[in-house]
Amino acid sequence: MSEKWEPILLRDYGRDDSRPIAYYAAAGGYEGLKRARAMASEAAIAEVEASGLRGRGGAGFPTARKWKFLPADGRPRCLVCNCDESEPG
């Protein structure tokens, strides 16, 4: 018995009209980004922490913990992470 499944990540693969960014936005793309940008830093970090998101390296370092390393003094900050030394970044 085979189950019918619907692709999610690649559901629009091969459609020529799916290439423009306008198509992505009309399909709900960037909604998560808009929501995150409207949040206070602490709220965004709390959401990422609750999600359990981890880095893809061997240690699987928790992303929210890494973000918390930055001082919360109100100044703009950039967090730069390197890629694995064996892969182009």
Secondary structure, DSSP 8 states (H G I E B T S, - for coil): -------STTTTTT-GGG-SHHHHHHTTTTHHHHHHHHS-HHHHHHHHHHHT-B-SSTT--BHHHHHHTS--SSS---------TTS--
